Amino acid sequence: MNSYSNSYREAGVDVTAGYQAVELMKKHVARTMIPGVVSGIGGFGGLFEPDLTGMKYPTLVSGTDGVGTKVKIAFLLGKHDTIGIDCVAMCVNDVICCGAKPLFFLDYIACGKNVPEKIAAIVSGVAEGCVQSGCALIGGETAEHPGLMPADEYDLAGFSVGIVDQEKIIDGSGLKKGDALIGLHSSGVHSNGFSLVRRVLDLNKRTINARLDDLSATLGETLLKPTKIYVKPVLELQNKCDVHAISHITGGGFYENIPRMMRDGLTAKIEKSSLPRLPIFELIEHLGNISEHDMFNTFNMGIGMCIALPAEQADEALRLLKSSGTEASLIGEVTEGSGGVELC
């Protein structure tokens, strides 16, 4: 390739490093190829031909998000091959809340300096997230921003598109009093609340590698653990049970996200004692002297996704989730009320 610019390199942007990064990431992108992919990476747009067989009213569902200041943990650890999983998870877990199957994903990486091996490591995580969710990585962008951000830092965002037949959209309209609430367990902090986490835990090169009581790994390893991707087990659950509503527990925790799946006049009553105990949240609450309300208004508290379905189907739902390797538990029920969510 005869594309290079010494002048641009002197200004801090090395276009040839971008080409090298693309070559290194191709093997990772190849892992995500599924039926429907029309184009490879490198074009001006990613092409995808969806299979509309059996759909009366195909409806596209999109989601976009990033991983926030969790990237700071990756910087401290010098580990960049899992943060991409978080980026995919934050998008596809939103898309699945509507009942849609994710089709494809695109990423955007902004960095202070393009180090091809680091960019390829980030994309390897994005590819892994796509494999876990059954969608294709059909494009992306890497932008070098010297002077805007430090040379050793980057930010990561993504965009996903899914599809669902309009008749099967999950929008909470079928929600009713007495529905059971199933909580899908999280892997930890996931990708929210890290500005608070970093302040409370005073993270630096020394503390990030600390081993604390009750944690099964170092503090940094515990915090960097990727966000769980719930797409495949939830799609299977939709085929076997009458799912009425789904909420992805992200920023804003229980108090912001669960009301988003409720209808007027109904409240999600959740038993706090039914939630899994994750030591990392107890550590954050204790060291930061954070109120219980603020914990539940910031973090997922061990539940990454909440699903409402008929009470008589709760046992079957739990069995199906367990058979798919997804830890879940009955965490409450839908009651009459106007509070959106009630923790008791």
N, C-alpha and C positions, 0 to 999 in steps of 0.2 A: 504494500500500500504506500502511495506517495503522498500521504496526508500527514504533514507535520508543520509545526510553526515554532521556530526558535524564539521569536519575539514573544509569542504567547507563553512559552515556557518560562521565559525570564520574568513575566508578569505573575507567574505562579500557577499557571494551568498547563498541564502536560497532556495533550490530546492523545499521544501515543500510549500513555499509561491506561487511558480509557479503552483503547483497542486491546491491550494486553488483558485487562480485566474481563472483557467480553469473551476472549478466547478461554480464559480460565473457568468462567462460569458456565460455559456451554454444556459440560458434562452433567452439571447439576440440573440445569433447565431440562435436559433430555429425560430426566427421571419423571418429569411431570406430564409428559405427553399423553393425552387421552384422545379417544375418538372425538372429532369435531375441530381439532386444531388444524388450521389451514396454513398458517405462516410460521416461520421460525423467527428467532430474535434477530434484530438488526434492521428491520423495516421501519417505516414511519408510523405504522399502526399494527396492532396485533389482530389477526383475523381468526374468527371462530364460527363454525357452522353448528348451531344447536340441533339436537334431535328432538323434533316436536311430535313424534309419534304418540298418539293417544291423548294428546292435549287439545281441549276444545278452545281455550282462551289462554294461550301462553303469556305469562306476565314476567317481565324482568324485574329483579330486585337487586339493588346495588348497596354497597357499603364501603366506607372509607375510614381509615383511622391510622394512628401511629402507635409508638410504644412509649412516648413521653420520656421522662427523665430516667427510666429504667436503663437507657443506653449508658448512663453514667456508671452503672454497675459493670457493664461489659468493658468500659474503658479501664476501670480500676483492676479488673481481673485479666485484662488483655485477652479475653475470650469473646469471639464474635460470630461463632457458628450456630448459636441458638436464638439470638435476638430476632432473627427473621421469622422463626416459628411464632413468636409473640405477635409480630406484625400481621401475619396471615390470620392468626386466631382472632385478633380483635375485629377483623373484617368479616370473616366467614361465620363466626359465632353470632354476629348480628344478623346476617343474611338468613341463617337457619331459623331465626325466631319467627320469620314470616312463613316458614314451611318450604323455603326455596332451596334447591340444590345448587351449590356454588359451581359455576362453569369454568371461570378463569380468573386470573389474578395478575395485577401489574404492580411493580414496586417503584419507589422513588428514593434514591439515596443522595443526600447532600453531604459533602465532606470537605474538610479543610485542605486535605491533600489526598489525591488518589493513589493509594498503595494497592496495586492490582490483587495481591494475595489477600489483603484484608477485605476488599470489596467482594472477592470471590467467596470468602468465608461467610460473609453476611448473606450473600445470595444462596449459599448452600443451605442455610437455615430457612430462607424463604421457600426454597424448593421442597425441603422436608415438610414444611407446613402445608404446602400444596398437595403433596403425596398423602399426608394424613387426612386431608379434607376432600381428596378425590377431584381436585380441580387442576387446571393447567396454568403454568406460568408462561404467558404468551408475550410479555414485553416488560419494559421498565426504563428507567433513566438513572444515570449516575452523573451528578453535577459537582464539579470542583469549585469551591468558593473561598479562595485565598483572601485573607483579610476580613472575611465575614465570620469565620469560625476558626478555632485553633487547628493546626495541621493534623493533630492526632485525634480529632473528634469528628463525629458524623451524626446525622439525624436520618431517621428511616420512617417512611409512610407507605401506605398501600391502598389498593382499590380492588374490590371484587364485584363480580356480577354473577347472579344466580338466576334460576328460572323456576317457576311454579305455575301449575294450572290455576287459573283464577278461582275455580270452584274449590280448590284445596288450600287457599291462603289461610294462614293462621293469624287471626286479628283480634282474638278475645271475644268475638261476638257470641260464641257458644258457651262462654263461661257462665257458671251458675252456682248458687249456694250449695255447699256440700261437696264441691269438687275437691279432690285431694291435691296437695302440693308436693311434688317430688323434687328434691334437691340433688343436683349432680355435683359431686365433690370437686373442689378445685385442687390444684397442685401446690397452692401457696398464695402469694400476693398477686400473682398474675401480672398485669401491666398497669396497675392503677395505684395512686397514692404514694408514688415514690418520692415526691418532693417532701412529703411528711416523713416518710421512712428515712430518707437521707439526713434530715435534720435531727430526728429522734436518736438514730443510731450513730451519728457523728462518723460517717463512713470515710475512710481514707485508706491508703496503701497498707497500713498496719492492721486496722480494725477489720478490714474486709476479709482477712484470712483467719479471724478468730474462731475458735471452737467453743460454743456456749452450751450450757446445760440444756438438755432436752432436744437440741437440734441434732439431726442425724448426719449433717454435713457442716462445712464451714458456713459462716454467716453469708459470705458472698455467693457460695454455691446454692444456698437455700433461696436467696433473693433472686438469683438469675434463673432459677428453674422455670422452664417455658410455660406459658399459658396453655391450659388444656384445650384441645380442639374437639368439640362435641358433635361435629357434623354427622359422621357416619352412624353413631348410636342413635342420634335423634331422628335421622331419616328412617332408620329401621323401626323405631318406636312409632313414628307417624303411620307406618304401613300396618301396624298391628293394633294400635290403640287410638281412641278418639281424643287426640290432643286438642285442648281448647285454647291454651295460651302459653307463651314462652317468654321468659325474661332472661337476658344476658346480664349477669351481675358485674358491672364494670365500675367506672368512676361514679361516685355518688352512692355506692353500696346498695343496701337493701331499701333505704328510704327514698332513693331517687328512681331506682330501676324497676322494682316490683310493681309500684303503682302504674307504671307505663303499660302493664299488661292487663290491668283491671278495668272493669266497666263501672259506670256510675252506680252507686248503691251497693257495691260489693267491696269487701276488704280481704286481704290475705292475712290470715291469722297464723303466725309462725311460732313454734315452740323452740325457744333458744336451746333448750336441753337436748334437742334432737340433732343439732348441728355438730359436725365433726370437730374435734379439738385439734387445732394446729398450733404448736408451740410458738411459731413465729409471730402470730397475732398477739399472744399473751405477752411476749417479749416487748413488742412495740407498745402495747397498752401500758405495761408496767413502767418501762423506762421513760416513756413520754408523758406519763401521768394523764393519759387521754381518757375522756369519759366514754362510757359504753355507747352512748348515743353517737358520738363522733366516730367511734370505731365502725359502727354499723352504717354510718353515713359516708364512709370513705372506702372501706375495704369489703371484699367478698366474704370474709369471715368463714371460709371453708366451703362455700357454696358458689360455684361458678355459673350455674344456670338453674332456673326454677321453672318447672313445668306443671301446668294444671290440666287435670284430666278427671273423668268420672271416678268417684271413690271406689266403685266396684272393680275398676281396672287397675288399681294401684299395685296390688300384689303381682299381677302379670307384668306390669311395667317395670317393676323392680327386678323381676326375674329376667326379663329381656335385657335390661341394662347390665345386669351382672354377667349374663352370658356373653355380652360383647366386651367385657373387661372394664366396664364403666362403674365406678363406685357411686352409689346413690342411696338416698334414704328418704323416708316419709317425714317431711318437716312441718306439715300443717294442713290447713284446709281453708276453703273460701267461705266466708261468712257474710251476713248482711252488715252494712256499715258504709261510711263514707271516708274513712281514713286512708284508704289505699293499702296500707300495710300496718299490722299491729304485731309487735314482738312481745311475747309473754313467757 
